Amino acid sequence: MRAAVMGSPIAHSLSPFLHRAAYREMGLAGWSYEAFECDEARLPELLGELTPVRGQGRADEDAGEDAWAGLSLTMPLKRAVLPLLDTVSELAVEVGGANTVVFRDGRRHGDNTDVYGIVRALAEAGVHAPRSAVVLGGGATAASTLAALRDLGLHAATLLVREPARAAGTAEVAERLGMALAVETLDKLDVFTGADLVVSTLPGGAADAFADRLARVPALFDVVYSPWPTRAAAAVAAAGGTVVGGFAMLLHQAVRQVELMTGRADVPVEAMRAAGEAEIRRRAATAPA
């Protein structure tokens, strides 16, 4: 059985290390997991070349090693894949993006495990029911974050972006989720005051410019996982706040993907965590000074 992660760029992805660790621990000797460089233009052709499993999406011994169980998708494919799927989960429709494709019964089913990953990452750190939240950035991860906040009981959030006009898609997501969303520019840092949780979906290091202000918040979830900690995360931790890194989200969304692709619930979370952390350490040790 085959699975893979696709996106562009893809060389940095930790997904192969996480999924392969799961397969080893689960005894799925015939399973493989690859990484494919793929942009939006190439996606329809590449998706059409894959062979869906005819069974129930589980470890079917008769399916053969060349049959496809599923795909993990990263940017820029999460939104682009939607019209290419046979069915899409309600959650993926709500957030406007699928990071997971499961091949089952000869059909392509889209789902979103990013939301699950965010909720589980926050729960691990003891963040279960924030009373207010601010989200930095307005892309696909911000959309999944809004869904996660809804699952945590919030009915409103504030979104900080560079250009409010470019957050129109995320505002539509909030409307589908039934959440009230205030959209402000990134210079409106006063909104941090009183927020229980700040979630940064900005690229690596981009939130560091706000480190001094962020140090005042009770909890920060920064989706960056390398290099770690970011300056923003270190500032919050030094002030006694709760810090959650992007690796926890990546880990738990991958756990849910393995469940969906294999049809099994005995996914080895700690083995996957150890494999991912080992690869992060290896990259840090070999990175140019």
Residue pairs with C-beta under 8 A, 6 or more apart in sequence:
1 28
1 30
1 31
1 32
1 53
1 59
1 60
1 63
1 64
1 65
1 67
1 68
1 69
2 31
2 32
2 33
2 34
2 65
2 66
2 67
2 68
2 69
3 19
3 31
3 32
3 33
3 34
3 68
3 69
3 70
3 71
3 72
3 261
4 33
4 34
4 35
4 36
4 71
4 72
5 13
5 15
5 16
5 19
5 33
5 34
5 35
5 36
5 71
5 72
5 73
5 74
6 35
6 36
6 37
6 38
6 43
6 46
6 71
6 72
6 73
6 74
6 77
7 13
7 37
7 38
7 73
7 74
7 75
7 76
7 77
8 37
8 38
8 39
8 75
8 76
8 77
9 37
10 35
10 36
10 37
10 38
10 74
11 35
11 37
13 35
13 74
14 225
14 247
14 250
14 276
14 279
14 280
15 33
15 35
15 72
15 74
15 250
15 254
16 33
16 34
16 35
17 275
17 276
17 278
17 279
18 250
18 251
18 254
18 272
18 275
18 276
19 33
19 72
19 254
19 257
19 258
19 272
20 33
20 275
21 268
21 271
21 272
21 274
21 275
21 276
22 28
22 254
22 255
22 258
22 267
22 268
22 271
22 272
23 29
23 31
23 32
23 33
24 271
25 268
25 271
26 258
26 262
26 264
26 266
26 267
26 268
28 59
28 262
30 59
30 61
30 65
31 59
31 69
31 262
32 65
36 46
38 46
38 77
39 76
39 77
40 76
40 77
40 80
43 77
43 80
43 81
43 84
44 84
47 71
47 81
47 84
47 101
47 108
50 68
50 71
50 103
51 66
51 67
51 68
51 103
52 67
52 68
52 103
52 104
52 105
52 106
52 107
52 108
53 60
53 63
53 67
53 68
53 69
53 103
53 104
53 105
53 106
54 60
54 63
54 67
54 105
54 106
55 62
55 63
55 104
55 105
56 104
56 105
56 263
57 69
57 70
57 102
57 103
57 104
57 105
57 260
57 261
57 262
57 263
58 262
58 263
58 264
59 262
59 263
59 264
60 67
67 103
68 103
69 102
69 103
69 261
69 262
70 100
70 101
70 102
70 103
70 257
70 260
70 261
71 100
71 101
72 99
72 100
72 254
72 257
73 81
73 98
73 99
73 100
73 101
74 99
75 139
75 140
78 97
78 98
78 99
78 140
79 96
79 97
79 140
81 98
81 101
81 110
82 88
82 92
82 93
82 96
82 97
82 98
82 110
84 108
85 98
85 101
85 108
85 109
85 110
86 107
86 108
86 109
87 107
87 108
87 109
87 110
88 98
88 109
88 110
88 111
89 98
89 109
89 110
89 111
89 112
91 111
91 112
91 115
91 147
92 98
92 110
92 111
92 112
93 176
94 147
94 173
94 176
94 177
95 112
95 114
95 115
95 140
95 143
95 144
95 146
95 147
95 173
95 177
96 140
96 143
96 169
96 172
96 173
96 176
97 112
97 114
97 140
97 143
97 144
98 110
98 111
98 112
99 111
99 112
99 113
99 114
99 253
99 257
100 110
100 111
100 112
100 113
100 256
100 257
100 260
101 108
101 109
101 110
101 111
102 108
102 109
102 111
102 260
102 261
103 109
111 260
112 144
112 147
113 253
113 254
113 256
113 257
113 260
114 140
114 141
114 144
114 249
114 253
115 144
115 147
115 148
115 151
116 252
116 253
116 256
117 248
117 249
117 250
117 251
117 252
117 253
117 254
117 255
117 256
118 144
118 145
118 148
118 199
118 221
118 249
118 253
119 148
119 151
119 152
120 248
120 249
120 252
120 255
121 221
121 244
121 248
121 249
121 251
121 252
122 128
122 148
122 152
122 197
122 221
122 244
124 244
124 248
125 219
125 242
125 243
125 244
125 248
126 242
127 152
127 197
127 219
127 221
127 242
127 244
128 152
129 152
129 153
130 149
130 152
130 154
130 196
130 197
130 219
131 154
131 196
132 154
132 156
132 157
132 158
132 194
132 195
132 196
132 197
133 149
133 154
133 157
133 158
133 195
133 196
133 197
133 198
133 199
134 157
134 158
134 159
134 160
134 191
134 192
134 195
134 197
134 198
134 199
135 142
135 145
135 146
135 149
135 157
135 158
135 159
135 160
135 198
135 199
135 201
136 142
136 160
136 161
136 186
136 198
136 199
136 200
136 201
136 202
136 207
136 210
137 160
137 161
137 200
137 201
137 202
138 159
138 161
138 166
138 167
138 169
138 170
138 183
139 170
139 201
141 201
141 223
142 159
142 170
142 199
142 201
143 169
143 170
143 173
145 199
145 201
146 157
146 170
146 173
146 174
146 177
146 179
146 181
147 173
147 177
149 157
149 179
149 199
150 177
150 178
150 179
154 179
155 178
155 179
155 180
156 179
156 180
156 181
156 182
157 174
157 179
157 180
157 181
157 182
158 181
158 182
158 183
158 184
158 191
158 195
159 167
159 170
159 171
159 174
159 181
159 182
159 183
159 184
160 184
160 185
160 186
160 188
160 191
161 167
161 183
161 184
161 185
161 186
162 185
162 186
163 185
164 183
164 184
164 185
167 183
170 181
171 181
171 183
174 180
174 181
175 181
182 191
184 191
186 210
189 210
189 213
192 198
192 210
192 213
192 214
192 216
192 217
193 216
195 217
196 217
196 218
196 219
197 217
197 218
197 219
197 220
197 221
198 214
198 217
198 219
198 220
198 221
199 220
199 221
199 222
199 223
200 206
200 207
200 220
200 221
200 222
200 223
200 224
200 232
201 223
202 223
203 224
204 224
204 226
204 227
204 230
205 224
205 230
205 231
207 214
207 222
207 224
207 230
207 232
208 230
208 231
208 232
210 232
211 231
211 232
211 234
211 235
212 235
214 220
214 232
214 235
214 236
215 235
215 236
215 238
215 239
215 241
216 239
217 236
217 241
218 241
218 242
219 236
219 241
219 242
219 243
219 244
220 232
220 233
220 236
220 241
220 242
220 243
220 244
221 243
221 244
221 249
222 230
222 232
222 233
222 243
222 244
222 245
222 246
223 246
223 249
224 230
224 233
224 245
224 246
225 245
225 246
225 247
225 250
225 280
226 247
226 280
226 283
226 284
227 284
228 245
228 247
228 280
229 237
229 243
229 245
233 243
233 245
236 242
236 243
237 243
247 276
247 277
247 280
250 276
251 269
251 272
251 273
251 276
252 269
254 272
255 267
255 269
255 272
258 264
258 267
258 272
259 265
259 267
